[in-house]
Amino acid sequence: MITEQLPEDKFAFEHTYVAFDADNIMLEVGNVEKIYAYKSVTKPIAAWGILVAIEQGKFELDTPAGPDGSTFRHLLSHASGLPPEEGDPIAKPGRRRIYSNYGFDVMADEAEKYLDVSIQDWIQSEVLDPLGMNSVRIVGTIAHSGTGCARCLVPFGREVLKPTLISRELAEKAFQSQFAGIPGVTPGYGRSQNNPWGLGFSIRNPLEPHWTGEKFSNHVVGHFGMSGSFFYMDLSKGKGGAFLGTQDFNKEHIQHWPALADAMIEIDPKPAGQVDILFPTA
């Protein structure tokens, strides 16, 4: 396993990163057990909790939730029409991709109508505890309050690769663009006429600038956070990675993340791991 800083790592502030597949951890740089703010990397973890509730029959993807005409599917994929922060809808559901922290808060309130516990306790008992994500805490908003270490993102990545808490069929829906082809804005990267988003997961659009690099397939899902964090899973390559740091997201991350991510995804396990990957076509 590689533990030395990669040559493509140009960051001067304190940070850590990991690369892994279903069987191996190929890279651990920095203090992988140090607690960092996940910020919006919280969202895919929280979304998995919503998907577990759907899998268990608590409600359905298309159960009404949020503004008129909106459902859990809309809220998970930032297509409900709600604004980024608290306020009235600014678009009709399914028309625009409006990245909305508020939408996730609304989704939490809606989900709690069907659960016997708070959404935070649900995520703890149904996602974090079963996956052994022992350092992770989500005590506030499910949009961005998560904290934890880099090593705890490994079991979550492996769950994404080979789901155990939800069905493969539901996982495949999570990684496919919902309301495909609608325009939207990715914070820090700008507007796109086609802003793909799954069920709580950002989907890499190979035609647009992205925080992953050129070595990735076209089947990359994950998220980045304004704390300067990222989490990716390349579903075709069967590999994942995560980055956490003490510097908030800025132009330095936009500049250096792609080359570092490329170096991370190119690391091969020894021996090679095997996984029944969800999307075998690059």
Residue, then its C-alpha position, 0 to 999 in steps of 0.5 A: m500500500i502506498t503511504e507517501q504523498l503522490p507527485e500530483d499532490k500540490f496542496a500545502f495545507e493539512h489533508t488526507y486521501v485514500a484510494f481503494d477497490a472492493d478488496n484492497i486499500m491501495l493508498e492512504v496518505g496523511n492521517v486517515e483517522k483524523i476527523y474532518a468536516y465532510k460538508s456536502v459529502t454528507k449528501p450521498i451518505a444521507a441519500w443512501g439512508i433514504l434509499v434504505a427506507i425506500e427499500q424497506g417499503k417506508f415510502e417510494l421514490d415517487t411518493p409526493a414530498g416537498p413542493d406541489g408536484s415534487t417527490f422524493r425522486h425530485l428532492l434526491s436529484h435537486a430537481s424539486g424547484l426549491p432554491p439553494e437555501e430556505g425559500d419558496p420554489i423558483a422553478k417547477p419540479g423536473r425543469r431545472r437542476i437547482y443544487s439545494n441544501y434546503g431541498f435535503d432539509v425538506m426531504a429529511d422532514e418528509a422522510e421523518k413522517y414515515l419513520d419512527v425516529s429522526i432522520q439522523d438516528w435512521i442514518q446512524s442505525e441503517v447505514l453508518d452502523p451496518l457499514g462500520m463507519n464508526s467515526v462518522r457523525i451526522v447530528g444536524t442537517i443531512a445536507h452538510s453536517g457530516t464529520g468523519c475520517a477518510r478511512c470511514l469512506v472506504p466501506f461506504g464506497r464498497e457499499v456503492l460498488k456492491p450494495t448490501l443495504i439496498s437492491r442492485e436494481l435500486a442502486e442502479k437507479a441511484f447512479q442514473s441521471q434523473f430527469a435527464g437533460i435538464p440544465g443546472v449549475t454545479p457550485g464552483y464549476g458553473r452552468s451546464q445545459n445538461n446537468p446530470w444528477g442521480l439519487g443523491f449522487s453527482i454524475r460525471n458529465p465527460l463533456e463538462p469540467h469536473w473535479t475528477g480527471e481524464k483517466f476516469s470512465n464515463h460512469v463516475v458518481g460521488h460528491f464534493g464538499m465546500s470543506g474541500s472534500f471529495f468522494y468518488m466511485d468509478l463504477s466501470k473501473g470498480k475503484g473509489g477514492a476520497f480526499l479531506g482537508t482543512q482548507d475550504f473549497n477554492k480555485e486551488h482545488i479546481q486546479h489540482w484535484p483532476a491530476l491528483a484524482d487521475a493519479m489515484i484512479e491509476i493505482d492498481p491493486k496487488p493482487a488485483g481485486q475482483v468485483d461485479i461492477l454495476f456498469p462494465t462499459a467505460 
